[in-house]
Amino acid sequence: MVLQTQFLLTEEVVFTPLAGLVFCATLFLYAIHRIVGLFKVKPFTKTGRYQVISSFKNHIIFYAVIAAIGGLYFFWQISFIVKMALIIPGILSFAYVLPFLNGKKRLRDLDFVKIFLVAIVWAWVSVLLPYLEMNKPADSSLIFMALERGLFIFAITIPFDIRDLQVDAHNNVTTIPARIGARKSKYLAAILMAVSMFCVLLNTYMHFYDLWTAFGLLISAFFTVFVINYADKTEEDYFFTGAVDGLMLVQFGMVYGFSFL
């Protein structure tokens, strides 16, 4: 997602210190999230992905340590203004995975909060930070791209809330699928993707995106809605960690691939 924004701003795909930092920080946070999360899902640790996570706990801790070292290395290479812009998403991210609230709760354990946090932080990190790194002006194109990205991330997070209905119920966490049901949640995801594509059209109208970029994003949106439609039809973890998470790679691939036409 960071590389996609950098490509849209510069027409180049370059592995910058920011891209390295985001990669390492994401790996670190997800690893810590997995370890801390085991204490929240004790009745489920003998089945499915939780059994795998529990079995490879030491490996995950090792990945977290390596990612932390790499993150510190890249952190000192980014500009001061990007460092300052990292404070808010950094605090939110740590509060998302670490139990600091009463009752050993994390921000993600509060009703309806986690999906909004994920969308906001991903949009902030993958859109605003590259703008700052490239010294681009904060204009309407930034706003529409951030909205487009946030709505996309929100939409592809809904399937994970559908998958986690049992776990969230065990932890007394109310999510959108828990309140309106899986079917209506999928409709909501489709609506969010439609609004996201409206933002794409606005950036195209203002000549920030060319027609091929807009076409690539629109094609990826249709594919995203197609994949999300199966969210309540399978419990296979590879569908979520592969197909749904992989939608980010699909979008980047579409944007980058259509640029050669």
C-alpha positions in Angstrom: 0.0 0.0 0.0 2.9 2.4 0.7 4.6 1.5 -2.5 1.3 2.0 -4.4 1.0 5.5 -3.1 4.7 6.2 -3.9 4.2 4.9 -7.4 1.1 7.1 -7.9 3.1 10.1 -6.7 6.3 9.5 -8.6 5.6 6.8 -11.2 8.4 4.7 -9.7 8.5 1.8 -7.3 11.4 2.4 -4.9 12.0 0.6 -1.6 12.4 3.6 0.6 13.3 3.7 4.3 9.6 4.5 5.0 8.6 1.3 3.1 11.1 -0.7 5.1 9.8 0.8 8.4 6.2 0.1 7.6 7.0 -3.5 6.7 9.0 -4.1 9.9 6.5 -2.2 12.1 3.6 -4.2 10.6 5.4 -7.5 11.1 6.3 -6.5 14.7 2.8 -5.4 15.6 1.0 -8.4 14.1 3.4 -10.8 15.8 2.8 -9.1 19.2 -0.9 -9.1 18.5 -0.8 -12.9 17.9 1.0 -13.5 21.2 -1.2 -11.2 23.3 -4.2 -12.5 21.5 -3.6 -16.1 22.7 -4.6 -15.0 26.2 -7.9 -13.8 24.9 -8.8 -17.0 23.1 -7.8 -19.7 25.5 -11.0 -21.9 24.7 -10.0 -21.8 21.0 -6.3 -22.6 21.2 -6.8 -26.3 20.4 -8.4 -25.7 17.1 -7.7 -24.0 13.7 -5.3 -21.1 13.4 -5.1 -20.5 17.1 -3.6 -24.0 17.5 -1.0 -23.1 14.8 -0.2 -19.8 16.5 0.2 -21.5 19.8 2.5 -24.2 18.4 4.7 -21.6 16.7 4.7 -19.0 19.5 8.5 -19.0 19.9 8.9 -18.5 16.1 6.5 -15.5 16.2 8.4 -14.0 19.1 11.6 -14.4 17.1 10.0 -12.6 14.1 8.9 -9.8 16.4 12.4 -9.3 17.7 13.9 -9.2 14.2 11.2 -6.9 13.0 11.8 -4.5 15.9 15.5 -4.3 15.1 14.8 -3.7 11.5 12.1 -1.1 12.3 14.6 0.8 14.5 17.1 0.8 11.7 14.7 2.3 9.2 13.2 4.7 11.8 16.4 6.7 12.1 16.6 7.1 8.3 13.2 8.8 7.8 12.8 12.6 8.1 11.8 14.4 11.2 8.4 15.4 10.0 7.6 11.7 9.1 8.7 10.7 12.6 6.3 13.2 14.1 3.5 12.0 11.9 4.1 8.5 13.1 3.3 9.4 16.7 -0.5 9.2 16.5 -0.8 5.9 14.4 2.0 4.5 16.5 0.1 5.1 19.8 -3.1 3.8 18.3 -1.3 0.6 17.0 0.2 -0.2 20.3 -3.0 0.5 22.1 -4.7 -1.8 19.6 -2.6 -4.8 20.6 -1.6 -4.2 24.2 -4.1 -4.6 27.1 -3.8 -1.3 28.9 -7.4 -0.6 29.7 -9.4 -1.7 32.7 -10.1 -5.5 32.7 -6.9 -6.0 30.6 -8.7 -4.8 27.5 -7.2 -3.4 24.3 -8.7 -0.8 22.0 -9.7 -3.6 19.7 -11.8 -5.1 22.6 -14.1 -2.1 22.6 -17.4 -2.4 20.7 -17.2 -1.3 17.0 -13.8 0.3 17.6 -11.3 -2.0 15.9 -12.5 -1.8 12.3 -12.4 2.0 12.4 -8.9 2.0 14.0 -7.6 -0.4 11.3 -9.0 1.8 8.5 -7.8 5.1 9.9 -4.3 3.8 10.7 -3.8 2.1 7.4 -4.9 5.2 5.5 -2.7 7.4 7.6 0.4 5.2 7.2 0.0 4.2 3.6 -1.2 7.6 2.2 -0.3 10.5 4.4 3.2 9.3 5.3 4.3 8.8 1.6 3.0 12.3 0.9 5.1 13.7 3.6 8.1 11.7 2.6 7.9 12.9 -1.0 7.2 16.5 0.1 3.9 16.6 -1.8 1.4 19.3 -0.9 -1.6 18.4 1.2 -4.3 19.1 -1.4 -7.7 17.5 -2.3 -5.9 14.6 -4.0 -4.5 13.6 -0.6 -8.0 13.7 1.0 -9.6 11.6 -1.7 -6.8 9.1 -1.8 -6.9 8.7 2.0 -10.7 8.3 1.9 -10.4 5.8 -1.0 -7.7 3.8 0.9 -9.5 3.9 4.3 -12.8 2.7 2.8 -11.0 -0.1 1.0 -9.3 -1.3 4.1 -12.6 -1.0 6.1 -14.3 -3.1 3.5 -11.7 -5.9 3.5 -11.7 -5.9 7.3 -15.4 -6.8 7.5 -14.7 -10.5 6.4 -12.4 -10.9 9.4 -15.1 -9.6 11.8 -17.5 -12.2 10.1 -14.9 -14.9 10.7 -14.3 -13.8 14.3 -17.9 -13.8 15.4 -17.5 -16.6 17.9 -14.2 -15.2 19.4 -15.6 -11.7 19.7 -18.8 -13.1 21.3 -16.6 -14.9 23.8 -14.7 -11.6 24.6 -18.0 -9.7 24.7 -17.0 -7.5 21.8 -19.8 -6.2 19.5 -18.8 -5.8 15.9 -20.7 -4.7 12.8 -21.5 -8.3 11.7 -22.5 -9.2 15.2 -25.0 -6.3 15.1 -26.4 -6.4 11.6 -25.5 -9.9 10.5 -23.0 -11.3 7.9 -25.3 -10.7 4.9 -25.9 -7.1 5.5 -22.2 -6.6 6.4 -21.3 -7.8 3.0 -23.7 -5.4 1.4 -22.1 -2.6 3.5 -18.7 -3.7 2.2 -19.9 -3.4 -1.3 -21.3 0.1 -0.6 -18.0 1.2 0.9 -16.2 0.0 -2.2 -18.6 2.0 -4.4 -17.9 5.1 -2.4 -14.2 4.3 -2.5 -14.4 4.2 -6.3 -16.3 7.5 -6.4 -13.1 9.0 -4.7 -11.1 7.4 -7.5 -13.3 9.1 -10.1 -12.9 12.4 -8.4 -9.1 12.1 -8.5 -9.4 11.1 -12.1 -11.6 14.1 -12.9 -8.9 16.3 -11.3 -6.3 14.6 -13.5 -4.4 13.2 -10.5 -5.1 9.6 -11.7 -4.8 8.8 -15.4 -7.5 6.7 -17.0 -5.5 3.4 -16.8 -4.9 3.9 -13.1 -8.6 4.5 -12.5 -9.4 1.4 -14.6 -7.0 -0.7 -12.6 -8.5 0.5 -9.3 -12.1 -0.1 -10.6 -11.2 -3.7 -11.7 -9.6 -4.4 -8.3 -12.8 -3.1 -6.6 -15.0 -5.5 -8.5 -12.6 -8.4 -7.6 -12.7 -7.2 -3.9 -16.5 -7.3 -3.8 -16.4 -10.8 -5.4 -14.0 -12.1 -2.8 -15.8 -10.5 0.2 -19.0 -12.2 -1.0 -17.6 -15.6 0.2 -16.7 -14.3 3.7 -19.5 -16.2 5.4 -19.3 -19.3 3.2 -16.0 -20.6 4.4 -14.0 -20.9 7.6 -10.7 -21.8 5.8 -8.0 -19.6 7.3 -6.1 -19.4 4.0 -9.2 -17.7 2.4 -8.8 -14.8 4.9 -5.0 -14.6 5.3 -4.5 -15.4 1.6 -7.4 -14.2 -0.6 -8.8 -11.3 1.5 -5.4 -10.0 2.8 -4.1 -10.6 -0.7 -6.6 -8.0 -2.1 -4.0 -5.4 -1.2 -1.5 -7.0 -3.5 -4.1 -7.4 -6.2 -4.9 -3.7 -6.1 -1.2 -2.8 -6.3 -0.7 -5.2 -9.1 -3.6 -3.7 -11.1 -2.4 -0.2 -10.6 1.2 -1.0 -11.5 0.3 -3.4 -14.3 -2.1 -1.1 -16.1 0.6 1.7 -16.0 2.4 -0.1 -18.9 -0.6 0.2 -21.2 
